[in-house]
Each structure stands twice: as structure tokens, then as C-alpha cells.
Amino acid sequence: MIVNLSAYSNPHSCALTIGSFDGMHAGHRAVLEALVKKAAEERLPSVVMTFVEPPQNYIGAKKELILPSLKKLKMLDEAVDFVVVANFMDFAKMTPGDFFEEIALKRMKAASLVVGENFRFGAGRAGDAKTLERMARHHGVDIVAVPLVKAGGYEVSSTRIRQLLAEGRRAEAEELLGSGLRWEGHAAHQAQETINKKGTKG
């Protein structure tokens, strides 16, 4: 089920992850798999809180989406019980502590948190996975920090995929994106133009 944060009213605790999930790459899938596993173990609904666009697009230089927002939301919806779409600017200025208490605990009722080990949160990205772990333990919330996925000596990330797309390195980008997540977003179209200009074949 896909709902806006303002309409989310699940009265029960949940297993929660938070992120933009642009591209739904191998690293994202590792987090989602860990979330679903944790939710099943704890008999909790699995919940993803996400944004229409990556947080950087609200506060910095705009980055092209790897995957169209609607397709991303549909894929998330197929993987978990609830997809909660939030307006990043509603809490962009929150401290890590305020975000954890007001959003993760009070609003989302997280009993378990699952994040990538490179997770950042709070104004200025001041909080990281270790910060979250300290806060979670203080409040009796379970936390799972999922190790980063690597391929070809690099961490699998949306930034890395955008770089490959911009350079026209189609096969390498597709390897990180995974099956069924091919050339969907505007960034992909830019990459195809780069390939065409270079006269290479994808």
C-alpha cells in the first residue's frame, strides 16, 4: 500500500527503513531483503519511508532520477507492506535526535530499524548509522545496519550508477541496477545519447 505520510495511520509498531531508493539497485535490494526478514522475525509490518526525489534535489544541485518515481514506488509496494511517501522539506531542518524521536518513533512507530551502513539523516546529514544505533538502543528499538554491496571494487550506489550512465558505460550500470531495472529514467536517456555520440554499441 502506498500512502502519503500525512495519511499514514498504522496504529501498530513496524519494521522501518528510510531512503530515496533511486534506481532500486543491488544495495537497495539488500536493505529491503533485510527489512522483510526482520519484519517476519518480529511479526511486524514492513514499512519503507521514501521521497519522490532524492533529498539532494530539494536542497542542492538537482540530480536526474535513475528510475521514474512512479515505477520506484510500484516496485517498493511489491516488496513491502507499506510505502510511505514523505515531503523531505517537512523535516529537512530537524536535528538527528528530533528526526528520530518525532518521525521514526512517534510518527512511524518503529520497533525495528533497518538501514544501510552508510545511512545519513538529520539536518546537514549530521547523523549516521552509528548515531542511529545509539539512539535506537537508548529507546529499546532494534536496529540492523546492512553492509554495503560492492561490485568491481566499487560500492554500489546511485551516485556510482549516475556516473556510469553519464559516461555511457551501459553494461556496467545495468549490472549494478540488476534484472528488469534497465533504461528507465532521464539519466538513462542521457547515457544513451552519450553512447550514440561515441559511436559505441550498448
N, C-alpha and C positions, 0 to 999 in steps of 0.2 A: 504494500500500500504506500502510495506517495502522498505526502501531506506537507503543507507549509508549517513552519514552526509555530505560528500563531494559532493554528488549528489542531496541533498535536495535543492530545489529552489522555494518553495512556495512563491509567491510574496505577499501574504496576511498575516495579523495577524492571530494568532492562540490561542487556549487554550492549555496550555502545562503542562505536568508533566514529571519528570525526575527520573529515578531509575533503579536498576538492575532487579527487579521483578522476582527474582529467586524463583520458587515454585508457583507463582501466587496464593498465599494464601488469606485468608479472608481479611487481612489488605490491600493487593494489590488491591483486587477487590473493596474495599470501596473507594480507591483513584480513580480507573478507573471509577466507577459509578459517583463519584463527578465530574470528568473531563468531562464525556459525558454530564452530566446535565448542567454544566457551559457552555460548548460549545454550547449546544442547546439554552440556555437562551440568549447568546451573539451572536448567529448565526455565530459562528466561527468553523473552522475545529478543531477536537480534535487530538492532537499530543502527542505521547509518545517518549521521547528520552531515549534510553536504551543502554546497553552494552552487548556484547556476554557473558561476565562473570562478577561476582560481582567485584567492584573496589578493594576489598581487595586482590583478586587474582593477581592483577597487581603489588601491592606494598608490600604485606606481605605474610604470610603463606597461601598457596593455600587451598581453601575450595572446597569440592566436590559439584557439582551442584545438586540441588534437582530435577530440571526439565531440560531435554535436551534443549539446546539453540534454536534449530530449532522449537521445539514444543512451547516453550515460545513465540517466535516471531510470530508463526502462531496464537496463542491464542490472543496475543495483536492485531494482524492485524484484527481479527474478532471483536474486541471490539471498535477500534478507526479508525479514517480516515487515519492517517499516523503513521508509526512506523519508527523512525529514529535511525539507529544503529551507535553509535559513538565509536571511539577508546579512551578509558579512558585516556591513556597516553598522548594524544594530549593536554589535559588541566589539567593534574594531579597537575601541579605546579602553576596553576593560583590562585590568591587570590580570596576570595569570591566576591569582588567587580568586578574584571576583568571578572570572570566567568559570573556573572550576566549581565554585560554590553556587553561583546563580544559574548557570546554564547546565553544566554536567550533572550536578546533584539535584538542585531544586526543580529545574525545568524538565530535564530529561530523565531524572530519577535513576541514574546509572548505578547499578550494583557491581558491574564489572566494566572495565575499560580495556579496549584493545587498540593499540596504536603501533605504527612503525617506529623503530628506534630513533629515527630522525625527526620525529614529530615535534612541531613548534606551535606555541599558542600564546595568546595574550598580546597586548599592545607592544609593537616593536619586536614581535616574536621572542619576547623575553623568557618565556617558559619553554622547557624542553621535556623529553620523556622522563628524565630523572626528577625534574621538578614535579611533574605529574605523579610520578611514583610516590614521592614523599607525601604529597597532598592526599593521594588515594589511600595510602596506608594509615594516615592520621584519621581518616574518616571511615575506615573499615571497608574500603572499596577494593575489590580485586583488580589487578592490572596485569596485562600481558603486553610486553614490548616485543614486537615481531622483528627479527633480524632483517637487515636489508638484503635484497636479492641482487646478485651480481651476474653479469654476463659479459664475456670478452674482456674481463679485467676492469669493467666499469660498473658502478652502482646503477641499477635500473631505476630511472626517474623520468618524470615528464620533461624536465629540463634537458636531459640527455637525448630523449626522443625528438624533441623540437630541434635540437642541434643537428641530429642525423637527417631529419626531414629538410631542414634548411640547406644542407649540403647535398641533397639529392641521393642520400645513401638509403635507398628504399628497402633493400633486403634486410639490412641491419635494424632499421626501425621496425619492420614487420616482425622480426624475431623477438624484439622486446615487447611489442604490443600483443603478440600471440594470435592464435587462430581466431578468425572471424572479426578481428578488430582492425581491419585494413585501412583503406584510404577514405576517411570519412569527413574530416574537418577541413577548414580553410588552410590550415598549416600543411595538410597533405596536398592540397591543390598547388600551393606554392612550391612544394617539393617536386611535384610532377613537372612544373614549369622549369625548375632548375635542371631536372633530368633532360628535358627536351632541348634546353639551350646547350647543354653539354653534348648532346647527341648520343647519350648512352641509352641503353635499354633497361627497363625495370623488370 
